[in-house]
Amino acid sequence: MENFTDKEFVSYIVKAIVDNPNDVLIERTVDEMGVLITLQVNPSDMGYVIGKAGSTAKAIRSLLRIVGARNNARVNLKILEPEQHGIRKESAISSHEDVDKLVDDLDI
């Protein structure tokens, strides 16, 4: 079995589920809290990455925690919302209402 780094893992998974894999941007930063993977995709692909009720995003985060645990690292995933008026916002999905609003905003 191939041994992926956390960034390669996210890239592989996300590029496999979106329609615009060339638009996938992934940044990896490390600080005292652990590893942070920041993901940005084409706005038309946000629905694929988030999934119904956030299920795809949750699954990616769960698998990413396993990849991190294998490397003795705490790994988190931040999904950036599409830029609106030049401002990039973080995706803060804390409840089903937030997910429903996010999906409604995507117009999919």
C-alpha positions in Angstrom: 0.0 0.0 0.0 1.3 3.4 -0.9 2.3 5.7 2.0 0.7 9.2 1.4 1.7 12.3 3.2 -1.3 14.3 4.5 -1.1 16.9 1.8 -0.8 14.2 -1.0 -3.7 12.3 0.6 -6.1 15.3 0.5 -5.0 16.1 -3.1 -5.6 12.6 -4.3 -9.1 12.4 -2.7 -10.3 15.8 -3.6 -9.0 15.7 -7.2 -10.8 12.4 -7.7 -14.2 13.8 -6.7 -14.2 17.3 -8.3 -14.9 18.3 -11.9 -12.1 20.8 -12.0 -9.0 19.0 -10.5 -6.6 21.6 -11.9 -8.3 24.3 -9.7 -7.6 22.4 -6.5 -5.2 24.4 -4.3 -3.8 22.9 -1.1 -1.5 24.5 1.4 0.1 22.8 4.4 1.3 24.7 7.5 2.7 23.5 10.8 2.5 25.3 14.1 2.2 24.4 17.8 -1.3 23.1 17.3 -0.3 20.6 14.6 -0.7 20.4 10.9 -3.2 22.5 9.0 -4.2 21.6 5.5 -6.0 24.5 3.7 -8.1 23.5 0.8 -9.5 25.7 -2.0 -11.5 24.4 -4.9 -13.4 25.8 -7.9 -16.7 27.3 -6.6 -18.7 24.9 -8.7 -17.0 22.0 -6.9 -17.8 23.1 -3.4 -20.9 20.9 -3.2 -18.8 17.8 -4.1 -16.3 18.6 -1.4 -18.8 19.4 1.3 -21.3 16.7 0.4 -24.9 16.3 1.7 -25.1 17.6 5.2 -21.3 17.9 5.3 -20.9 14.2 5.0 -18.0 14.3 2.5 -16.1 16.9 4.3 -16.5 15.0 7.6 -15.3 11.8 5.9 -12.2 13.5 4.5 -11.4 15.0 7.9 -11.9 11.6 9.6 -9.6 9.8 7.2 -7.0 12.7 7.4 -6.9 12.2 11.2 -6.0 8.6 10.6 -3.2 9.6 8.2 -2.0 12.1 10.8 -2.1 9.5 13.6 0.1 7.1 11.5 2.7 9.9 11.3 2.2 11.0 15.0 0.7 14.4 14.0 -2.5 16.2 14.6 -3.9 17.1 11.2 -6.8 19.4 10.6 -8.5 20.4 7.3 -9.8 23.9 6.6 -12.0 24.3 3.5 -12.1 27.9 2.2 -15.3 29.2 0.8 -15.2 30.7 -2.7 -14.0 34.3 -2.8 -16.7 36.9 -2.7 -15.8 40.5 -3.5 -12.1 39.6 -3.1 -12.6 38.3 0.4 -11.9 34.7 1.2 -13.7 33.2 4.2 -13.2 30.0 6.1 -15.9 27.4 6.0 -17.3 27.1 9.5 -19.6 24.2 9.5 -20.9 23.7 13.0 -24.5 22.6 12.5 -26.8 21.2 9.9 -28.3 24.6 9.5 -24.9 26.0 8.6 -24.4 23.2 6.0 -27.9 23.8 4.5 -27.1 27.5 4.2 -23.7 26.8 2.6 -25.3 24.5 0.1 -28.1 27.0 -0.7 -25.5 29.7 -1.2 -23.7 27.5 -3.8 -26.7 27.4 -6.1 -26.3 23.7 -7.0 
